Amino acid sequence: MSRDWISPDWPAPPNVRAFTTTRGGGVSTGPWAGFNLGSRCGDNVTDVDRNRAALDQELPAPVRWLHQVHGTRVVGCSGKPGGEPEGDASVTFEPGQVCAVLTADCLPVLFCNRCGDRAGVAHAGWRGLAAGVLEATVKALDNDPSELLVWLGPAIGPDAYEVGVEVADAFAEEFPAGFKRHGDRYLLDLYTLAKLKLEKAGVVRISGGGFCTFTESDRFFSYRRDGVTGRMASLIWLDA
């Protein structure tokens, strides 16, 4: 990769290819300045198309974008791309099919198996975590969870993600360790919550975490920090 993109540090088989883009480079301007890949965040459509075309040059096939809605639907990638199906995760069992999600504070979660014949990615904000998007992705991969490998990509960090009591209540009984009291509000640790959810689903090999999209403003877009902003992509595919 010729750009300042992030390669997962995980023990994936060599035919599993993946990375997360950053805001560096690109042609977008204003609050979307840089390599914005989001088509639904207010940026100029022509600029987004140019950024996406540049991304496609680094890939074996065009990206299979999703219309993300903070839900749990998992889309299977196969055949020729067509439209942007509604979903918040995608999986593939075929070489050359590029799965992707867009984020700007929510947690991108990459999946593969030790054999290197299954891969996927999920978009996990607090709503998706509460609803079960990670568990749905594990199920869609149709593999022994203990054979799966997971990498947690760049998300808003545990010292920056302030939420209200309604969010804490969504997890209070299940995962109280995911929160810290912060005055009359809470700090939510997306990384801890995701790990706990994955472990409960039977996944034992989990890597990544430690980024903060909110504080690393030169590198990442952040909706919580800026309101109007761009989106990064986390992508994964299988080489033949």
Summary of the structure (lengths in Angstrom):
residues: 240
radius of gyration: 16.8
end to end distance: 18.9
largest distance: 52.4
contacts: 844
relative contact order: 0.22
helix: 24%
strand: 27%
